[in-house]
């Protein structure tokens, strides 16, 4: 770290894990990152990687408070640390999964914000309580620092009512807030911004379809800088076929299986953890394993790959209709960035809507940032590695400096 830099700590708490990374701002340089795993289990583990050294610790880690304490020791370790002192940290940014309808931008955390995060735990029971535990543990460890909440759902609060309503009785929305929320918002916002910058365009006159493809996957339609539709819904289960999630299915399948002896718990596990690429292929949730099996002649693996690509292709086509014009198609996430062959599968037969992939460029770009469309393609196809942690650091840096986040107004209700 050099003089004049502002270190920002980014924390992402899961139910039994804690990821962290420190960025020197405004240069946006990573000083190192770490992962605390198996929190609450008999044997925990902390790994940290800095610019030149690694750090490893294995011991029982009872809760997130203990995880934060070990993180602090690792960050300030005399030989293998990332900073001389915790006092060097100037702000903390937290990934928070669900902000409900409360927040359309990142915010400084106060009692009102923590109350809202807790209230939305009903909508994200596996994530928000862990996110809140991380916020409270960080506040206890570094009580004088500003903390910022960056919500996965915030970017999608610009969806118009016709995009977020379900065809259910309106009282279910009014009573239980059942609606489309969308997720991966921080990633979609980051890569869309990077793609627009790369192509020297302005958000105000650019339409983007962003494909975040990994074990979890979603597609978002972005019009003039605003999310106007997204494939994940009330929960992350809706939308694309994913690594282990089914994505869109006929709801009556649930009742059909309930009548045949399946329990709600079994169905929940099946749809979230045993479906998608894993379920269809019977091999793995990892695209690389499924591709290898398909190359060896496994028919189920071949069908799984085609189904995965087909779902994404359908959403791209639907969002092209919604946006009218598509200036940029972005691929990101583990599969979007590294899955060269899958990108090719997805883009085949999209030429009728002006999306022409250059398959040689696709191979050459590989996992790097770059353009993979032909020179005559109406839509520019780009690969942009996502950096959600960096986007959280950027938001945190701006807010602790007193720069207000741009809150985009919701779409006006018009007849379509």
N, C-alpha and C positions, 0 to 999 in steps of 0.2 A: 504494500500500500504506500502511496506517495502523498505528500502534503497537498491539501486541498480536496482530497477525495472524501466522499461521504459513504461509509459502509452501511448497507441495508441488509438486514437478515430476513430471509424469506422462509416461512415455515409451512409445511403441508402435513397435517396430522391425520392419520387414519386410525381405525379402531385399535390396531396393535402395532402401528408403525409411526415414524416421524421422519420426514425428509426435510433437509434444510440446505440452504445455499446462501452465500454472502456475495453481494455485488458491490463493487466500487462504483459509485455514481458521481457525476453524470456520465462517466466513460462507459458504463454498462459492462464492465469487466468482471468476470467471475473470479473470486479469490479462492474458491473451493466449495465443496459440497459434502454432505454426509447423509447417512441413513441409519436410523435406530429401528431395529426389527424385533419382533416377538415380545412386545411390551405386555406384561402381565403373565407371561409364560415362565416355566422354570428356568430356562436359559435364554437370556437376551443377547443382542449383538449390536455393536456400533461400529460402522466403518466410515472413514472420512478420507477424502482425497483432496490434497492441496496442489499447488503449482508444482511442487517437487517431491513432496513426501506423502505417505499414507499413514493412517492411524487405525488401529483395530483394538476393540475391547469386547470381551465376552463375560457377562455376569447377569445375575437376575435383575430385571428392571421392572419393578412392581407396577408403576403407573406413569402417566405423562409428565408429572412433576419430576420424578426421578429421571426420566428420559431427557428433560430439559437441563437438569443439573449435569448429566453426563455430557450432553451436547456442549454446554458451557465450558466444561473441563477440556474437551477435545479442541474447541475453537481456540482456547488460550493456552494450549499445551506449549511448554517452553521450546521444545525442538520441532514438534510436528503440528503446531497450531496454525490457525489462519490469521489471527489478530493478536497483538500484544495484550489487549485487555478488552473485556466486555464493554468498558466505558467508551471504546471507539465506535461501537454500533450507534447509529443515529436514528434508526427507525426499524420497525418490524412489520412485515407484510404477511398476512395469512391468507391461504386459499380457503375459502368457505364455499361449500357446494351449493347451498340453497338459501337465497335471499327472498324467495317468494315474490310477492308483489310490492314488497317494502322498498327495494333498492334497484335502481337502474344504472348505478355507477358505483365505483369503489368509494369507501367512506372511512373516515377516522372512527375508531372504535370507542364508544362510550356506553353507558348503561342502557341507553335506548337501543343501541345496535346489538348488544349481547342478549337483550330481551327478545328482539326480533329473531335472532339466530336460534334461540331456544324455542320460540314459538313455531319456527319452521322445521324443527326436528321431527315433527309428525310426518312431514313430507320427505325428509331424508334421514330416517332413523339410524342408518349405518354410518352416516358421514357428519351431520351437523353436531351431534354430541361430542364426537372426537375433535372436530374443529374448535368447538367451544372449550374443550379441555385444554387444548394447546394455547388458546388465547389467555385463559386464566393462569395457566402455569407460567407463561411468558411474562404476564403482568406481575406475578409474585416474584419472579427472578429478576426482572428489570423494570421496577415499578415506575420509573421516571421517563420511560420512553413512550413516544407515540406509537400506537399500533393501528394498522389499517386492515380492513376486511375487503378482499377482492372476491366477488361472488361469481361462480360458474354460470348462474342464471341471469345475471344483471344485463348482459349484452342482448338477451332475447326479450327484454321488457319493452322493446319497440314493436313487437309483433302486433298487428292489428287484431281486433276482436274476431274477425272471420278466420284468422289463422290460428288463434289460440283456443277458441271455443270447440268443444266436442259436440256431436249431435245428440246430446243428452238433455234431460229436463234442466232448464236454467237454474232451478232451485239447488241442484247439486253443485253448481259453481258458486252460487250465493252463500250456501251453507258450508260447504267443505272446500271451496276454492279448487275444485277439480277442473283443470284446464291444461293446456300445453305450456310447459315452462321452458323446456330445452336445457341442454347442458353443454359442456365443452366451450362455453362462451368466451373464456379468456383466451383459449387457443385460437378459435375462429377470429376473434378480434385482432390478435397478434399477427397471424399469418396473412390475413386480408390486408392489414396495414403495410406489412412488409412487401407483399406482392404489388400493391399500388405504388409504393415508393420505388420498387425495383423497375417498374415500367414507366416511372415518371408521370404518373397520372394524379388526378385529384379525387379524393373520396366522393366529393359532391356530384361528380358526373360519371361515376364508375359503378358498374354492377358486377358482383362477384358471387360465384358458387364455390364455397369452401368445403372440402372433403377431409375431415379428420378421421383417419382410418387406422385403428389399432385394435387391441382386444375389445375395447369399447369404440364405437364408431358412430359418427353423425355427419350429416350434410346440412349446411346452412345457406340460405339465400340472403344476400346482402345487397341492398339497394341504396345507393348514395350514402354509404357509411352506416346504414341501419340494418339490423337483422329483421327480415320481414317474414321468414318462415324457417323452420328447422325440424329435423326428422325425429329427434328424441322428444318425448312428450311430458306427461304428468310424472313419469319416471324415466330413467335411462333405458328401460326395456323396449320402448317403442322405436320403430324406425327400421334401420338397416339390420340385416343379419350380421352378427358379430362373432367374436371368438367363441363365447359360450352362451350368448343371449340369442333368443329366437328372432327378435325384431317383430315386425308386424305379423299378426296371425288373425284368423277369424275368431272373435271372442267366444263363439258358440263351442269351439273346441274345448274350452275350459269346462262348460257344463256337461258336454259329452263325456269327458274323462271323469268328472266328479260322479256321474251316474254309474260309472264302471269301477268305482272303488278307489280312485286316486284321492288322496287327502289334499287340502289346500297347501300344506307344507311341502308335500311331494311335488305338486305342480309349480310352486314358487321356485323350488330348487331346480326342477327340470328346465323351466323357461329361462332362468338366469344363469345356471351353472352347467347345464348338460346339453344345451342346444347349440345353434349356430354352426360354425365350422366343425367343432368337436362332435356335435350331435349328428350332423349329416354325413361327415366322413367316417365317424367311428374311430378316428386315429388321433387327432390332436386339435387343440385350439390354435396352435401355432401355424401360421400360413406356410412357413418354410417346410414344415413336416408334411403338410397336406400336398404341397406342390411336388415334393420329392416322391410321395406315394403315387401321385397322378402320373408323373414321368415314368414310374415303374409299371404303369398299366392299371392301377387300382381305379375301378369305375366309380365307386362311391366318392373317392377323392376328387375325380374329375367333375362329377356333378356338383359337389360342394363348392368348388372353385367357380364354376359357371353361375351357380345360384348366388354366391357372394357378389360377383361382379354385376350380375343382372339386376339385383336390388339397387345397387348404387347407380347404375345406368338409368333405371326408372326414376329415381329421385332427381338426378341431374336433368332429365327431360322435363319432369314436372316443374322444377324450379326455373328452367329456361322459359316455360310458358308463363309462369308468375312474373318473372322479371322483364319479359318481352325481349330485351337484349342482354346478352351475357358478354362482358368485356374480358373477364378473367375466370379461369377454372383453376383452383388451387388444390394441390395434394399435400397432405401433411400427416403426422402421426407415424407410428412405427411402420405400418404397412404402406401408408401414403408416401412416406419418404423413401423407404427401402424396397418396397415391393414393385420392382421395375416391370416384371411380367404382369402383375395384377393391374398396374396402371394401363398397360396395353390392352388387357382384356376389357377394362371398363370403357376405354375410349373408342373401341371398334364399333362402327355403325352409329356414331354420334355425328358423322359428317353432315347428315341432313339438317342438323341445327347449327351448322357452322363451326363445329369443333373438329379440327383436323390435327391429329397427333403426328409428329415426325418420329417414327419408331427408332431411327438411328440416334437422333438426339436424346430420346428417352433412355437408351442404353448408355450413351456418353455421359449424361448428367448423373445417372445413378442415384446416389443418396445425397448429392450436393444441392445447393440452391441453383436453380436455372430454369430456362424456358425449354419446353419439350414439344411445342407445337410447330407446325410449318409456318413459313413466312406469309402464306396466303390465308391462314386460318382467321376467321372473324373473331374467334375467341382465343386469347392467348392462354396456353396451359403452362403453369409453372409449378415447380416443386419448391416448397419452403419448409425447412425443419422448424417445428414449433418450439417455442421457448416460453412456456407459461410462467416459469419462475421469474424470468427476466421481465415479462409484462407486469407481474406483481411488484417487482422492485421499482419499475418505472412509475407505476401508480402511487406506490408508497412514497417515493422520493418527491413527487409533485405535491402530494397532500401534506407532507410534513413541512414543506416549504411554503405552504399557504396557497398553492395553486389549485383552484377548484376544478373538479372533474367536469368535463363536458357532459351534461345530462341531456340526452336527445329526447325530445317530446314524442309521445306515442302517436302513431298514425291517426289522422283524423278519420272519423267514421264517414265513409262515402259509399255510394251505391256502386257495386262492381258488376 
